[in-house]
């Protein structure tokens, strides 16, 4: 019976260590900026594919050259 409880204790320790590692990875992923572009339409000229990255708040149209505000995805979530 003692071997069984020793095994359970070891399992609990390993599980706790694993959960700590996974939690650290998740926190790291949450703090990294969005690495994928978003394509929006220019409000000035109507160009449909203005590329904006997740950490940018301003977008510049490659067709007309004008700059416009782009809300981050976290702004949409807060509303």
N, C-alpha and C positions, 0 to 999 in steps of 0.2 A: 504493500500500500504506500510506503514511503517513496518508492521509485515513481509511482504514479503522480504523487504530489510534486516531486522534484521536476518531473517532466512538464506538468502543468505550469509550474513557476517559471521554468525556462521558456516555455511557449509564450507566456504573458510578457516576459521581458523582451523577447524578440519581436513580438507584435507591437509593443510600445515603441521600440527603436524604429521599426519600419514606419509606423504612423508618424513619428517625428520627422523622418526623412521625407515622406510624402507631403506632409504639411509645409515643410520648408520649400519644396519645389513649387507647390501651389502658390505660396506667397511670392516667390520670385516671378512666376508667370503673370500674376496680377499686376505687378509693378512695371512690367515691360510694356513699352508702347505697342500699339497695333502695327504689325509688320505687313499688313496688306493694304493696298490702295482702295480708295472708294472713288467711284466715278460719278460726278455731279454735273448738272447743266449750268452753264454760265448764265447769270441773270441779265447780262448786258447784251450779248450777241446770240445767245441760244445754242452755243456749241454744246453738244450732248455729252462729250467725253473729256471733262476736265478732271485730271487725276489729282486726288488729295489723299495724303497719308494720314493715318490715325492720330498722329501727334501734332498735326498742323491746325491752326485756327484761321489762317488766311490761305486762299487759293488764288492762283494767277492763271488766267485763261491763255492758252497758247495761240489762240486765233486772234483775239482782239487786244491781248496784253493787259487788260484791266484786272485789278485785284478786288476780291470780294470776301466777306466773312464766311467762314464755314464752321458751323457748330460741331463740337466734338461729339462722338457717340454717347459719352457719359452725360452730356447735357440733355439728350433725348431720354435717357433712363431716369433722370431726376424728376422729370415732369410727370 
